[in-house]
Amino acid sequence: MTLRYLIAGALVASVATSPALAQDNTDITVVLSEELDLVEPCMATRSNIGRVIMQNVSETLTELDVRGDEGLMPRLAESWEDMGDGVWRFNLRPDVTFSDGSAFDAEDVKHSFDRVFSDQITCESARYFADTELTFDVVDDLTIDVTSEPAQPILPLLMTLVTIVPSETPMEFVREPVGTGPYALTEWQAGQHILLERRDDYWGEAPAVTSARYVFRSEPAVRAAMVETGEADIAPQITELEATNPATDFSYPNSETVYLRIDSADEPTSDIRVRQALNAAIDREAFIGTLLSEGTELAVAMVPPTTLGWNGDLTPPAYDPDLARQLLAEAEADGVDVGLPIEIIARTENFPNVTEVAEALTQMLTEVGFNASVRMVEVAEHEQFYSKPYPESEGTRLILAQHDNGRGDPVFSMYFKYHSDGTQSGIADPHADELIDAATAATGEEREALWSELFAYVQDEVVADVLLFHMVGHSRVSERLDFMPSIATNQQLQLSQIGFK
């Protein structure tokens, strides 16, 4: 099966629709591409969960402004200061209550972080803190000191990742999250919908949206048609094929990087020539403007080009199937079993046309001699392959994934993706570990230079992954709404940023 055939199969005819009627109400419907398996606040950094609860139900101490130039902004913390010796003091906002009526204070902050790092629960947000150990000292109800070891110069930025829950929250995943945000989750019918309703007792300004109902449809054409007919108001993720109406459809460079994670501990990918062959076998350019939108960029790092330390000297691996075959032959001549199975594991609805992309990648690998296959799985099963401990297999698995980093610093990516102890790392390289540790602790030009050096090292020297694309997003927004998608839309959808025309 050729890529051209796969692409042709992906170009589904648009659903016939009629114009939507204007609506007077302030309730909205959001149609997402995949259903939530959890509504747990400490998992809100995962995109499908974050779009629903991040800053809507559950809030963080600080928030990064991606729509303007305000940089790091207060949220539940009104201010913060560097006390020296790795200690940061956070002054908390007074008169804040949770949706259950309880008061917010420093003990809630301490418990939220204790919960994230507890061995009784596996929280996604923990992985962003690398090997930094945090100690919390409650000074008073509205003041908390946080000590980081080693000293963490961007600790206030890291505070954007952990949502705050009441101190009574158990050390287990919750189904009914309690937060300080402007909305409360009032209904969750698995497989049907989730309902958020605006709180009357929210500490901040009341949002314009009264309630938001989230529904789930896997077909992008269906999601787009639902907005066109007025059945939904926002489809955060559609394809370029559906994005045909300038009045409702918006494209934006998002912060997602698509890649194939290689486990270099497995055979045959433990041999660097096999990893090089994987990269040479893929015609990256063939995907752009076909299965993936025009404007998609070829990736040379796990983070987008707007990130600190970006290395402009790096170039994507050239498509060279003859070189791929030669590298496999050399490895086989030295005793590497290049015939071992290589299975691509991809997450259904992870991004538009993900199935077709996974199938095309498999075909390209097969054509140069890899024993490749593909398996599409739902989000919960994908996580079992994506994070440690990795399941054993004959041969190896390549995890097709999409990683988000819109916060401007590689610290949110490089430890858990490339450190030996990283939860989603496929390498164990001492020099990479040294660079990550040094860059994490550094500031200013030194920090920038170390990250740049690390990007080059993992790409050219280690050949850690098959880096593929920096993605472009497309959304459809009802004409009755005043809302513009941003680089954050793939990760969160703040209802308080939505107005009505």
C-alpha positions in Angstrom: 0.0 0.0 0.0 1.5 3.3 -1.0 1.4 6.6 0.9 -0.6 8.1 -2.0 -3.2 5.4 -1.6 -3.4 6.0 2.2 -3.7 9.7 1.7 -6.5 9.3 -0.9 -8.4 7.1 1.6 -8.1 9.8 4.3 -9.8 12.5 2.2 -13.3 11.8 3.4 -16.1 13.7 1.8 -17.5 16.5 3.9 -20.8 16.0 5.7 -23.7 18.0 4.2 -24.9 20.6 6.6 -27.1 23.7 6.9 -26.2 27.0 8.5 -26.6 27.2 12.2 -29.3 29.4 13.8 -28.2 32.1 16.1 -28.4 31.3 19.8 -29.1 33.6 22.7 -28.0 31.4 25.6 -24.6 31.3 27.3 -24.3 27.6 27.5 -21.9 26.0 25.1 -21.1 22.5 23.7 -17.5 21.4 23.0 -16.9 18.4 20.8 -13.6 16.6 21.5 -11.9 13.9 19.5 -11.5 11.3 22.2 -13.3 10.5 25.4 -11.8 11.1 28.8 -10.8 8.0 30.8 -10.1 10.1 33.9 -11.0 13.5 35.4 -8.2 13.4 37.9 -6.6 16.8 38.6 -3.0 15.5 38.8 -3.4 14.2 35.3 -4.5 17.5 33.9 -1.2 18.0 31.9 -2.5 15.2 29.6 -4.2 17.0 26.7 -7.5 15.2 26.6 -8.0 15.8 30.4 -6.5 19.2 30.5 -8.9 20.6 27.8 -11.8 19.9 30.3 -10.5 20.6 33.8 -7.2 22.6 33.6 -8.0 26.2 35.0 -11.7 25.4 34.6 -12.3 23.1 37.5 -8.7 22.9 39.0 -6.3 25.8 39.1 -2.5 26.2 39.5 -0.5 28.6 41.6 0.9 30.3 38.5 -0.1 30.6 34.9 1.8 31.3 31.7 0.3 33.9 29.4 0.4 32.4 25.8 -2.1 34.9 24.4 -0.2 38.1 25.2 3.1 39.3 26.6 2.5 39.1 30.3 4.7 36.1 30.8 4.2 34.2 34.1 1.1 35.4 35.8 -0.4 35.0 39.3 -3.3 32.5 39.7 -3.8 31.0 43.2 -0.5 32.6 44.2 -0.7 36.4 44.2 3.1 36.8 44.3 6.4 34.9 44.8 10.0 35.7 45.6 13.4 34.0 45.6 14.5 33.7 49.2 17.9 32.2 48.2 19.4 28.8 48.8 16.8 27.1 46.6 13.9 28.5 48.6 10.9 30.3 46.9 8.2 31.9 49.0 4.6 31.9 47.5 2.0 34.4 48.9 -1.4 32.9 48.3 -4.6 34.6 47.3 -7.0 35.1 50.2 -10.8 34.4 50.2 -10.6 31.5 47.8 -12.9 28.5 48.3 -13.1 25.1 46.7 -16.3 24.0 44.9 -17.3 22.0 48.0 -17.3 25.2 50.1 -14.0 24.6 52.0 -11.4 27.3 52.2 -8.2 27.3 50.2 -4.9 27.6 52.2 -1.3 26.6 52.3 -2.0 23.1 53.6 -4.0 22.4 50.4 -0.9 23.4 48.4 1.3 21.2 50.4 -1.1 18.2 50.2 -1.5 18.7 46.4 2.2 18.3 45.8 2.6 15.5 48.4 -0.1 13.7 46.4 1.6 14.3 43.1 4.8 12.8 44.3 3.3 10.0 46.4 4.2 6.4 45.6 0.5 5.5 46.2 -0.7 7.3 43.0 0.9 7.8 39.6 0.4 11.4 38.6 1.5 12.6 35.2 2.6 16.1 36.4 5.3 14.6 38.6 7.4 13.7 35.6 8.1 17.4 34.8 10.1 18.0 37.9 13.0 15.8 36.9 15.0 14.7 39.9 14.2 17.9 41.8 13.1 17.2 45.4 10.7 19.7 46.8 10.1 20.4 50.5 7.1 22.5 51.6 7.1 24.7 54.8 3.7 26.2 55.7 4.6 29.6 57.1 0.9 30.5 57.7 -2.4 30.0 56.0 -1.5 32.2 53.0 2.3 31.7 52.9 4.3 28.7 51.9 8.0 28.2 51.3 9.1 25.7 48.8 12.7 24.4 48.9 14.1 22.7 45.8 17.1 20.4 45.8 19.0 21.0 43.6 18.0 24.7 43.4 15.5 25.2 40.7 15.8 28.7 39.1 12.4 28.4 37.2 10.4 26.9 40.0 7.6 29.5 39.7 7.2 28.4 36.1 7.0 24.8 37.2 4.1 25.7 39.4 1.9 26.0 36.3 1.8 22.2 36.1 0.3 21.1 39.4 -3.4 21.7 40.1 -4.4 22.4 43.7 -6.9 20.1 45.5 -8.3 20.2 49.0 -6.1 18.7 51.7 -8.8 16.0 52.4 -8.3 14.6 48.8 -7.3 10.9 49.1 -4.1 9.4 47.7 -6.1 7.8 44.8 -7.6 8.9 41.6 -10.9 10.8 42.1 -14.0 10.7 39.9 -15.5 13.9 41.3 -12.8 16.5 41.3 -13.0 19.4 43.7 -11.2 22.6 42.6 -11.0 26.3 43.1 -11.7 27.1 39.4 -14.7 29.0 38.0 -16.5 25.8 37.1 -17.6 22.7 38.9 -17.9 19.3 37.3 -21.6 18.4 38.0 -22.1 15.4 35.7 -20.0 12.7 34.0 -21.8 10.1 32.0 -19.0 7.8 30.6 -19.2 7.5 26.9 -21.8 10.3 26.7 -20.8 13.7 28.0 -19.3 15.8 30.8 -21.0 18.8 32.2 -19.3 21.8 33.8 -21.4 24.6 35.4 -20.3 28.0 36.5 -19.8 28.6 40.2 -21.5 31.6 41.8 -18.9 31.7 44.6 -15.8 31.8 42.4 -13.1 34.1 43.8 -12.4 35.8 40.4 -14.4 37.5 37.7 -17.4 35.5 36.5 -16.9 34.0 33.0 -19.4 34.7 30.3 -20.0 31.0 29.7 -22.6 29.6 32.1 -22.0 26.0 31.4 -20.1 23.7 29.1 -21.1 20.3 27.9 -18.3 18.1 26.4 -19.2 15.4 23.9 -16.9 13.1 22.0 -16.8 12.2 18.3 -13.9 10.5 16.6 -14.5 11.7 13.1 -13.2 15.2 12.4 -15.8 15.7 9.6 -18.5 15.0 12.2 -17.0 17.4 14.7 -16.8 20.2 12.1 -20.4 19.5 10.9 -21.7 19.7 14.5 -20.4 23.3 14.9 -21.7 24.2 11.4 -25.2 23.1 12.3 -25.2 24.6 15.8 -25.1 21.2 17.5 -21.8 22.2 19.1 -19.9 25.5 19.5 -16.3 24.5 19.5 -14.4 21.7 17.9 -10.8 22.2 19.1 -9.3 19.7 16.7 -10.4 19.3 13.1 -8.3 18.5 10.0 -7.2 20.9 7.3 -9.7 19.2 5.0 -12.6 20.4 7.0 -11.1 23.9 7.7 -12.8 25.6 4.7 -14.8 28.4 6.2 -12.7 31.5 7.1 -15.5 32.8 9.4 -15.3 29.8 11.7 -12.1 27.9 11.0 -8.7 28.8 12.4 -5.2 27.4 12.0 -2.5 28.0 14.5 1.1 26.7 15.2 0.5 24.5 18.2 3.2 23.3 20.6 3.0 19.6 19.7 5.9 17.5 18.4 5.1 14.1 16.9 7.8 11.4 17.1 8.5 7.7 17.4 10.0 6.8 20.8 12.7 4.2 20.4 13.7 1.9 23.3 17.5 1.6 22.8 17.6 -1.2 25.4 15.7 -3.6 23.1 17.1 -5.5 20.1 17.5 -4.6 17.3 17.2 -0.9 18.2 20.0 -1.2 20.7 22.3 -0.9 17.7 22.8 2.7 16.6 22.8 1.7 12.9 19.3 0.3 13.3 18.2 3.6 14.8 19.8 5.5 12.0 18.1 3.2 9.5 14.7 3.9 11.1 15.3 7.7 10.5 16.6 7.3 7.0 13.6 5.1 6.0 11.0 7.8 6.5 10.0 10.3 3.8 8.9 13.1 6.2 8.2 15.6 3.4 5.6 13.3 1.9 3.2 13.8 4.8 3.1 17.6 4.7 0.1 18.9 2.6 -1.3 15.4 2.4 -2.0 13.7 5.6 -0.7 16.6 7.6 -1.5 20.3 7.2 0.5 22.7 5.1 2.7 24.6 7.6 3.7 21.5 9.5 7.4 21.7 10.2 10.0 18.9 10.2 11.2 18.3 13.8 14.8 18.2 14.9 14.0 18.4 18.6 11.4 17.3 21.1 10.3 20.9 21.6 9.1 23.6 19.1 11.4 26.2 17.6 10.2 28.9 20.0 11.8 27.1 23.0 14.9 28.4 24.9 18.1 27.0 23.5 16.8 26.1 20.1 19.6 24.8 17.9 19.2 26.2 14.4 22.2 24.2 13.1 20.3 20.9 13.3 18.7 19.4 10.2 16.2 16.6 9.8 17.6 13.2 8.7 17.5 12.9 4.9 15.1 10.4 3.3 17.5 7.7 2.0 16.0 4.2 1.7 19.2 2.9 0.2 21.2 4.1 3.2 18.6 2.5 5.5 19.0 -0.9 3.7 22.8 -0.6 3.8 22.8 0.2 7.6 20.5 -2.8 8.3 22.8 -5.0 6.2 25.9 -3.9 8.1 24.2 -4.5 11.5 23.0 -7.9 10.4 26.6 -8.8 9.2 27.8 -8.0 12.8 25.2 -10.4 14.3 22.3 -8.1 15.0 18.9 -9.8 14.4 17.3 -7.1 12.2 14.5 -9.5 11.4 13.0 -9.1 14.9 9.5 -7.6 14.9 9.1 -3.9 15.3 5.6 -2.8 16.3 4.4 0.8 16.0 1.9 1.5 18.9 -0.2 4.6 18.1 -3.0 6.3 20.0 -6.4 6.5 18.3 -7.5 10.1 17.7 -4.2 11.4 19.1 -4.1 13.9 16.1 -6.0 14.1 12.8 -5.2 11.3 10.4 -3.1 9.5 13.0 -4.1 6.1 11.8 -3.1 6.9 8.2 0.1 8.4 9.4 0.9 5.2 11.4 0.1 3.0 8.5 2.3 5.0 6.1 5.2 4.9 8.6 4.9 1.2 8.9 4.9 0.8 5.1 8.0 2.9 4.7 9.8 0.8 7.3 8.7 -2.4 5.7 9.9 -1.3 2.3 13.6 -1.0 3.5 13.5 -4.4 5.2 12.1 -3.9 8.7 9.7 -6.5 10.1 7.2 -3.7 10.9 3.6 -3.7 12.0 1.1 -1.2 13.5 -1.4 -1.4 16.4 -3.9 1.3 17.2 -4.9 1.6 20.9 -7.0 3.8 23.1 -5.5 6.4 25.4 -5.4 4.3 28.6 -3.7 1.3 26.8 -1.3 3.7 25.0 -0.1 5.0 28.4 1.0 1.4 29.4 3.5 1.4 26.5 4.4 5.0 26.7 5.6 5.2 30.3 7.9 3.0 32.5 8.0 0.2 33.2 7.7 -0.8 29.5 6.1 -4.1 28.8 8.5 -6.8 27.5 8.2 -7.8 23.8 10.0 -9.9 21.2 11.9 -7.3 19.2 10.8 -3.8 20.1 8.0 -1.3 20.0 8.1 2.2 18.5 5.6 4.5 20.4 4.0 7.0 18.0 3.2 10.0 20.3 2.6 13.7 20.4 4.4 15.8 23.0 3.3 19.2 24.1 5.7 21.9 25.3 4.4 25.5 25.0 6.0 26.8 28.1 9.2 28.0 26.5 11.8 26.0 28.4 13.1 22.5 27.6 12.9 21.5 31.3 9.3 20.5 30.7 10.5 17.9 28.2 14.1 16.8 28.4 14.3 15.0 31.7 11.4 12.7 31.4 12.0 12.1 27.7 15.8 11.6 27.7 17.3 11.1 31.2 18.1 7.6 32.3 15.5 7.9 35.1 12.9 9.7 32.9 9.5 8.0 32.9 9.3 8.1 29.1 13.0 7.9 28.1 14.2 5.3 25.7 17.9 5.9 26.4 20.4 5.6 29.3 23.3 7.8 28.3 25.5 9.2 31.1 26.5 12.3 29.0 22.9 13.1 28.3 22.2 12.8 32.0 25.0 15.2 32.8 23.8 17.8 30.3 20.2 17.6 31.5 21.2 17.9 35.1 23.5 20.9 34.4 21.0 22.7 32.1 18.2 22.2 34.7 20.2 24.0 37.4 21.7 26.7 35.1 20.4 30.2 34.3 20.8 32.8 31.6 23.1 32.1 28.6 24.6 29.0 30.2 21.2 27.4 30.5 20.5 28.3 26.8 23.8 26.9 25.6 23.5 23.6 27.6 20.0 22.9 26.2 21.3 23.7 22.7 24.1 21.2 23.2 21.8 18.6 24.5 19.5 18.9 21.4 22.4 18.2 19.1 23.7 15.4 21.2 20.5 13.3 21.4 19.7 14.0 17.7 23.1 13.4 16.1 25.2 11.4 18.5 22.7 9.2 20.3 20.0 9.1 17.6 17.5 8.7 20.5 14.2 8.9 18.6 12.6 9.3 15.2 11.7 12.9 15.4 9.0 13.7 12.9 6.9 16.9 12.9 6.0 20.1 14.7 2.3 20.2 14.2 -0.3 22.8 13.1 -3.7 22.8 14.7 -7.1 23.6 13.2 -10.2 24.4 15.1 -13.8 25.3 14.3 -15.5 27.9 16.4 -19.1 29.0 16.2 -19.7 32.5 14.8 -21.6 33.4 18.0 -18.5 33.0 20.1 -15.7 35.5 20.6 -12.7 33.1 20.9 -9.4 32.6 19.0 -7.5 29.3 19.4 -3.9 29.6 20.5 -0.7 27.6 21.1 -2.4 26.3 24.3 -5.5 24.9 22.6 -4.2 21.4 22.2 -3.5 21.3 26.0 -6.3 23.3 27.6 -9.4 25.2 26.7 -10.1 27.9 29.3 -13.8 28.7 29.3 -13.1 32.0 31.0 -11.4 33.1 27.7 -14.6 32.6 25.7 -17.0 35.4 25.1 -20.1 36.0 23.0 -20.6 38.3 20.1 
